[in-house]
Amino acid sequence: MISTRGRYALRIMIDLAEHNDGTFIRLKDIADRQELSKKYLSQITVGFSGFDKEDKLSAKYFEEHFAEVVKISEERNVPIYCGEYGVINLASAQDTLKWYSYISAAFNKFGIGRAAWNFREKDFGFVDEHMKDVLPEIIKYL
């Protein structure tokens, strides 16, 4: 038996497949098409609604999402390490730069170690050609 959450996750995946034209798909659009709550869908998609163009993405966004992990880390006296993070290459160079600056600020605030994922030619790549104008700035945030 599939849970309600599982059924909604399947609906999201089917919607993404049906409406994939290579551009950014907003969670709000999926919610509207599927007649589901955007708030509930954002819980299923682990909070990625923060990347919705209608929402404000900021260092505060990441700080809020890291807060619970930081709290547990402090309680248990263990370090935090983010082993993979990055931006899909469909994002503009300027949006990618902003994203790296925001997440870097939150990582630095909480002392979180990290390794950026540059999966070249596989949808993630800050050294790809379209990033050349902002690459020196991005490197400062790694």
SEPALO-410089 format. One record per residue: residue number from 1; residue in one letter; y, x, z of N, C-alpha, C, O in turn. Coordinates in steps of 0.2 Angstrom, whole numbers. Atoms other than C-alpha are relative to their C-alpha. Example, Ala and Ser with C-alpha at 12.3 -4.5 7.8 and 13.67 -1.06 7.14 Angstrom:
PT num residuo n.north n.east  n.up ca.north ca.east ca.up c.north c.east  c.up o.north o.east  o.up
PT   1       A      -6      4     0      -22      62    39       6      4     0       5      9     3
PT   2       S      -6     -4    -1       -5      68    36       5     -4     3      11     -1     4
//
This chain:
PT num residuo n.north n.east  n.up ca.north ca.east ca.up c.north c.east  c.up o.north o.east  o.up
PT   1       M      -6      4     0        0       0     0       6      4     0       7      9     4
PT   2       I      -6     -3     0       17       6    -4       6     -3     4       6     -9     4
PT   3       S      -5      3    -4       31       4     8       6     -2    -4       7     -1   -10
PT   4       T      -6      2     3       48      -4     4       4      6    -2       6      6    -8
PT   5       R      -4     -6     2       56      13     4      -3      3    -6       0      6   -10
PT   6       G       3     -2     6       43      19    -8       1     -4    -6       2     -1   -11
PT   7       R      -1      4     5       45       5   -19       7      1    -3       8      1    -9
PT   8       Y      -7     -2     2       64       8   -20       1      7    -3       4      7    -8
PT   9       A       0     -7     3       61      26   -23      -3      0    -7       0      3   -12
PT  10       L       3      1     7       50      21   -38       5     -3    -5       6     -1   -10
PT  11       R      -5      3     4       64      10   -44       5      5    -2       8      4    -8
PT  12       I      -5     -5     2       76      24   -43      -2      5    -6       2      6   -10
PT  13       M       3     -5     5       65      36   -53       0     -4    -7       1     -1   -12
PT  14       I       0      4     6       62      22   -66       7     -1    -3       8      0    -9
PT  15       D      -6      0     3       80      19   -68       3      6    -2       6      6    -8
PT  16       L      -2     -6     2       84      37   -69      -3      2    -7       1      4   -12
PT  17       A       4     -2     6       71      39   -83       3     -5    -6       4     -2   -11
PT  18       E      -3      5     5       78      23   -92       7      2    -3       8      0    -8
PT  19       H      -7     -1     2       96      28   -92       2      8     0       8      9     0
PT  20       N      -2     -7     1       95      47   -94       2      2    -7      -1      2   -12
PT  21       D      -3     -2     6      107      52  -107       3      7     0       7     10    -4
PT  22       G      -3     -7    -1      110      70  -101       6      0     4       9      6     5
PT  23       T      -6      0    -3      125      65   -91      -1     -2     8      -7     -4     9
PT  24       F       1      2    -7      128      62   -72      -1     -7     1       3    -11    -2
PT  25       I       1      7    -1      121      46   -66       2     -1     8      -1      2    12
PT  26       R      -2      1    -6      130      39   -51      -5     -5     4      -8     -9     1
PT  27       L       4      5    -5      120      31   -36       3     -7     0      -1    -11     0
PT  28       K      -3      6     0      132      17   -37      -2     -4    -6      -4    -10    -6
PT  29       D       2      3     6      127      13   -55      -7     -2     1      -9     -8    -1
PT  30       I       7      2    -1      108      13   -50       0     -6     5      -4    -11     3
PT  31       A       0      6    -5      112       2   -35       2     -7    -3      -1    -12    -2
PT  32       D      -2      6     3      121     -10   -46      -5     -3    -5      -6     -9    -5
PT  33       R       5      3     5      108     -11   -60      -6     -3     4      -9     -7     2
PT  34       Q       6      3    -4       94     -13   -47       1     -5     5      -3     -7     9
PT  35       E      -2      5    -5      104     -25   -36      -3      2     7      -5     -2    11
PT  36       L       2     -2    -6      101     -14   -21       6      3     4      11      5     0
PT  37       S      -5     -3    -4      112      -7    -7       1      7    -1      -4     11    -1
PT  38       K      -1     -7     1      120       9   -11      -1      4     6      -4     10     6
PT  39       K       1     -4    -6      120      14     7      -8      1     2      -9      6     4
PT  40       Y       7     -1    -1      101      11     8      -3      5    -5      -7      9    -3
PT  41       L       2     -4     5       98      20    -8       2      8     2      -2     12     0
PT  42       S      -2     -7    -2      108      35    -1      -4      3     5      -5      9     6
PT  43       Q       5     -2    -5       96      36    13      -6      2    -3      -9      7    -1
PT  44       I       7     -1     4       81      36     1       1      7    -3      -3     11    -4
PT  45       T      -2     -6     4       90      50    -9       2      6     4       6     10     2
PT  46       V      -2     -6    -5       93      61     7       8      1    -1      10      7     0
PT  47       G      -7     -1     0      112      58     6       3      3    -6       9      5    -5
PT  48       F      -4     -3     5      116      64   -11       5     -4    -3       8     -3    -8
PT  49       S      -6      4     2      128      50   -13       6      3     1      11      2    -2
PT  50       G      -6     -4    -1      140      63    -7       3      3    -6       8      5    -6
PT  51       F      -2     -3     6      140      70   -24       3     -5    -5       4     -3   -11
PT  52       D      -3      5     4      146      54   -32       7      1    -1      11      2     3
PT  53       K      -7     -1     2      162      56   -41       5     -4     4      11     -3     4
PT  54       E      -4      5    -3      169      41   -32       1      2     8       6      0    11
PT  55       D      -1     -2    -7      166      49   -15       4      7     0       4     10    -5
PT  56       K      -4     -6    -1      176      64    -8      -5      5     3      -8      5     8
PT  57       L       5     -6    -2      165      80    -7       5      5     3      10      7     0
PT  58       S      -4     -5    -4      172      93     5      -5      4     5     -11      2     5
PT  59       A       4     -4    -5      166     106    18      -2     -5     5      -7     -4     8
PT  60       K       1      5    -5      167      91    30      -7     -3    -1     -11     -5     3
PT  61       Y       6      4     2      153      82    20      -6      5     2     -11      2     5
PT  62       F       6     -4    -1      141      97    22       0      1     8      -6      1    11
PT  63       E       0     -1    -8      146     100    41      -3     -6     3      -7     -5     7
PT  64       E       3      6    -3      142      82    44      -8      0    -1     -12     -2     3
PT  65       H       7      0     2      125      84    35      -4      5     4     -10      4     5
PT  66       F       3     -5    -4      121     100    44       0     -1     7      -4      2    11
PT  67       A      -1      1    -7      126      94    61      -7     -1     4      -7      2     9
PT  68       E       6      1    -4      109      88    67      -5      6     0      -7      7     5
PT  69       V       4     -6     0      100     103    61       3      6     4      -1      9     8
PT  70       V      -3     -5    -5      113     114    70      -1     -1     7      -3      3    11
PT  71       K       1      2    -7      111     104    86      -7      2     2      -8      5     7
PT  72       I       7     -1    -2       92     106    86      -1      8     0      -4     11     4
PT  73       S       0     -8     0       94     125    81       2      3     6      -1      7     9
PT  74       E      -3     -3    -6      105     128    96      -4     -2     6      -5      2    10
PT  75       E       4      2    -6       94     118   108      -7      4     0      -9      6     6
PT  76       R       7     -4     1       78     128   102       2      7     0      -3     11    -1
PT  77       N      -2     -7     1       88     144   100      -4      4    -6      -7      9    -5
PT  78       V       2     -3     7       82     147    82       5      0    -5       9     -4    -5
PT  79       P      -5     -1     6       91     153    67      -1     -5    -5      -7     -8    -6
PT  80       I       1      4     6       94     142    52       1      4    -6       5      9    -7
PT  81       Y       0     -3     7       91     148    34      -1     -5    -5      -6     -9    -5
PT  82       C       0      4     6       94     139    18      -3      4    -5       0      8    -8
PT  83       G       3     -4     5       81     146     6       2     -1    -7       1      3   -11
PT  84       E      -2      2     7       87     137   -10       5     -5     0       5    -10     4
PT  85       Y      -6      5     1      103     129   -15       3      2    -6       3      8    -8
PT  86       G      -4     -2     7      113     128   -31       2     -7    -3       2    -12     0
PT  87       V      -3      6     3      121     116   -43      -3      0    -7      -3      5   -11
PT  88       I       3      1     7      113     109   -59       6      1    -5      11      0    -4
PT  89       N      -5     -2     5      121     115   -75       3     -5    -3       8     -4    -8
PT  90       L      -4      5     3      127      98   -80       7     -1     3      11     -4     0
PT  91       A      -6      0    -3      141     100   -68       5      5    -3       3     10    -6
PT  92       S      -5     -4     3      157     107   -74       1      7     4      -1      7    10
PT  93       A      -1     -6    -3      162     125   -70       4     -1     6       3      2    12
PT  94       Q      -4      1    -6      176     120   -59      -3     -4     6      -2     -3    11
PT  95       D       3      3    -5      166     107   -50      -5      4     4      -6      4    10
PT  96       T       5     -5    -3      152     120   -47       4      5     5       1      6    10
PT  97       L      -4     -5    -4      165     132   -40       2     -4     7       2     -1    12
PT  98       K      -2      4    -6      172     118   -28      -6     -1     5      -6      0    11
PT  99       W       6      1    -3      154     114   -23      -2      6     4      -3      6    10
PT 100       Y       2     -6    -3      150     132   -19       5      2     6       3      4    11
PT 101       S      -4     -1    -5      166     134    -9      -1     -4     6       0     -2    12
PT 102       Y       1      4    -6      163     119     2      -6      1     3      -6      2    10
PT 103       I       6     -1    -4      145     122     6       0      7     3      -3      8     9
PT 104       S      -1     -7    -3      149     141     9       4     -1     7       3      3    11
PT 105       A      -5      1    -6      163     135    22      -5     -2     5      -4      0    11
PT 106       A       4      3    -5      150     125    31      -6      5     2      -7      6     8
PT 107       F       4     -5    -2      137     139    30       3      5     5       0      7    10
PT 108       N      -3     -5    -4      149     151    37       2     -2     7       1      1    12
PT 109       K      -2      3    -7      155     139    51      -6      0     5      -5      2    11
PT 110       F       5      1    -5      138     137    58      -5      7     0     -10      7     3
PT 111       G       4     -6     0      131     155    54      -7     -1    -4     -11      2    -2
PT 112       I       6      2     3      118     148    42      -1      6    -6       3      6   -10
PT 113       G       2     -5     5      109     162    31      -2     -4    -6      -4    -10    -5
PT 114       R       2      4     6      106     157    13      -2      4    -6       0     10    -6
PT 115       A       1     -3     6      100     161    -4       1     -5    -6      -3    -10    -6
PT 116       A      -2      5     5      108     153   -19      -6      1    -5      -9      6    -7
PT 117       W       5      0     5       96     148   -32       3      0    -7       6     -5    -9
PT 118       N      -2     -1     7      100     154   -50      -6      0    -4      -9      5    -6
PT 119       F       6      1     4       85     147   -60       3      0    -7       3     -6   -10
PT 120       R      -3     -1     7       92     153   -77      -4     -4    -5     -10     -3    -5
PT 121       E       2      4     6       89     142   -92      -5     -6     3      -9     -8    -1
PT 122       K       4      5    -2       80     129   -81       5     -5     5       2     -8    10
PT 123       D      -4      5    -3       95     118   -76       4      2     6       9     -1     8
PT 124       F      -4     -3    -5      102     129   -62       2      7    -2      -3     11    -3
PT 125       G      -2     -6     1      112     144   -66       7      2     0      11      0    -4
PT 126       F      -7     -1     0      128     151   -61       2      6    -4       8      8    -4
PT 127       V      -2     -6     5      127     166   -73      -1     -2    -7       0      2   -12
PT 128       D       0      2     7      125     155   -88       7      0    -3      12      1     0
PT 129       E      -6     -1     3      138     156  -101       6     -5     2      11     -2     2
PT 130       H      -6      5    -2      148     140   -96       3      2     6       8     -1     8
PT 131       M      -3     -2    -7      151     148   -79       4      7     0       7      9     5
PT 132       K      -3     -7     0      158     165   -85       8      0     3       9      5     6
PT 133       D      -7      0    -2      176     160   -81       1     -1     8       6      1    11
PT 134       V      -1      1    -7      173     155   -63      -5      5     4      -5      5    10
PT 135       L       5     -4    -3      158     168   -59       3      4     5       0      5    11
PT 136       P      -2     -4    -5      169     180   -50       2     -3     7       1     -1    12
PT 137       E      -2      4    -6      175     167   -38      -6     -3     3      -7     -3    10
PT 138       I       7      3    -2      157     159   -36      -3      6     4      -5      5    10
PT 139       I       3     -6    -3      151     177   -31       3      1     7      -1      3    12
PT 140       K      -3     -1    -7      163     177   -16      -3     -5     5      -3     -3    11
PT 141       Y       2      5    -5      155     162    -9      -8      1     1     -11     -3     5
PT 142       L       7     -1    -1      137     168   -10      -2      4     6      -8      5     8
//
